[in-house]
């Protein structure tokens, strides 16, 4: 008869996110083992029935599945190479939920595979307080069989786990894409806040308005992504030509108010390049061709002359 493992899952890393993940698993009835460089962070979880390992290798050996949630891939790599950890990895499923670039992911996955373990890479798309809800997104990449095995556990952590594919670096790549949107949007939010401040408009009211627009603009961005994927820039929602004067107006007024103009100047430059390339009667999403290498611009038939360098 097969012996049941001592624990259902091990959690390595008890920062704010790691604590949130461990908390959710305890609430779901999972038997969890913990390891953290600072054992003091585990005390509240130990009082609720978790156990604490003395070393990473002991933690990994005690469970069939290990979740790693540490600061970055350098930290995860150091843990997975430490002492007798490589021997403990054999036969285990490792799910790394830290942050790192695609090349770091591939190197770490190769090490785990070399040690006889299976590996999933994940990118959390929420704050600790937002974990565990029905719509919390969690990006995952790696073997479909591993994802199927881990899915019940992942759904405890995030109600919307998304398997992006077998390529182990896909979650990290998509994380870069979504974070690009988040930080780009936040830059726009901050510039808007400065416009409000300088114009005597209540910034809290501005924030509420931005929140009310979030759903409709999310749908707009989804549509624009479909346009880009289809490479059909025929006007369908927002002609590029209306954004040229709109952004120029933001830039001109920002200059008049004495604001930082880095962001509107960048958008204004992109739009002027698009205008030069004859893209005024295309969908706004055609602007992506300004960001692509020049050879891609001429590869789309009937889409205007090449953008000058």
Secondary structure, DSSP 8 states (H G I E B T S, - for coil): -----SEEEEEE--SHHHHHHHHHHHHTT--EEEE-SSGGGGHHHHTTT-EE-SSHHHHHHTEEEEEE--SSHHHHHHHHHSTTHHHHHTT-EEEE-S---HHHHHHHHHHHHHTT-EEEEEEE-S-GGGTTSTT-EEEEEE-HHHHHHHHHHHHHH-TEEEEEESSTTHHHHHHHHHHHHHHHHHHHHHHHHHHHHHHT--HHHHHHHHHHHHHHHHHHHHHHHHHHHHT--S-SS-BHHHHHHHHHHHHHHHHHHT---HHHHHHHHHHHHHHHTT-TTSBGGGGHHHHS-HHHHHTSTTS-S----
